[in-house]
């Protein structure tokens, strides 16, 4: 145990935590929405199927649901692959343009090339301003 003023502060802090954590949990878990959420999350009170239900129908419904999920996953993976392919093609085009522009003009692309200013345009604008 720590002696002195720091020890007293530590003990007060521990007492506050020991006191307010259970109180806070009680307040939170007494809310019906929270109880419903956590009961569904951990699947409390999950009763077995009643003998009056048709198990064949339930099984067919589950199969249909799984098939639908498989189709949705397949469509999603196809879409992701298409996006990746488009991104790869775009990257390759950009690299070709960059390399061809650097070799043809002898100009380097600067930090502000996205503004689409050429050095020649800026120089011509400055020369007309001076006159």
Protein Blocks (a to p, Z undefined) as FASTA:
>chain_A
ZZhjklmmmmmmmmmmmmmmmmmmmmmmmpmklmmmmmmmnopaiacddfkbcfklmmmm
mmmmmmmmmmmmmmmmmmmmmmmmmmmmmmmmmmmmmmmmmmmnopacdfklmnopafkl
mmmmmmmmmZZ
